[in-house]
Amino acid sequence: MRQLIAALLLASAPAAAQTATQPAPAMAGPAAGTGYLTPRPAQSLLRLLPPPPEPGSPEARAEIRLYKDSRRGIGGPLWNKAVGQLSVTSPAFVQQLSCALGAKIGPQTTPATMAILRRAGADLGPAINAAKEYYKRPRPFTMDRGKACDPDSAVDGGKALGFSYPSGHAAVGWLWGLILADIRPERSAALLHFGKQTGDLRMACRVHYLSDVTHGRLFATGLYQAIADHAEYKADISRAAAELSLAPVPEGCPAS
């Protein structure tokens, strides 16, 4: 989870800021790590998050069955697509998001759009991490040492991935889909499909249970509603919409 938070905060950083040999240039607007909400209101939204299913409950048993059934997808198309989404800053993830948006996004070409995603990610990341630390739900692959698409799952019991509940990927995919749909409402269906699939692919990867994903989206929805009332957010949306109207159309997207 720490790696996911770091990726969220770097999502709009200039390329030079991501190298160890060059200092980051000054960024206009809020500093990196600054969200729309203060940490306390962002984390207070966690009261919207129900606990994961009790071990041994019918819901928990159903989730275990779904996880075990997912063995049939190992090495398949969804598994391979999930490999491309291990990081929310990976080229594959950004390409898929650009295709859903109908505009090629990046820190150099669409800085205002990327800044919105970074700020929302700065609100999301610490709150999700707090929930993970509170519930301490083990990852599904720790139950049976099952194969997962993330190579970190095979190292030291998957400790680098952190706890399972709720899913940070599911939350950020859904949150960014909602935000980008505000910027380009005509692309809402494609963006929300992308956001939902981001979470679904974590189940195909075999690193999350169903409730990790669905409740990650639930928290993201509550956070989005709080952010959407923020005056700075509304101003940022207008700037990003103007910016995206000039952005190039991404290449290599599947036919819709």
Salt bridges, closest charged atoms under 4 A:
GLU63 OE1 - ARG137 NH2 2.76
ASP69 OD2 - ARG72 NH2 3.97
GLU133 OE1 - LYS136 NZ 3.82
GLU186 OE2 - ARG184 NE 3.88
ASP200 OD2 - LYS196 NZ 2.74
ASP200 OD1 - ARG217 NH2 2.77
ASP212 OD1 - ARG137 NH1 2.81
ASP212 OD2 - HIS208 ND1 3.21
GLU232 OE1 - ARG119 NH1 2.82
ASP236 OD2 - ARG119 NH1 3.66
ASP236 OD1 - ARG239 NH2 2.30
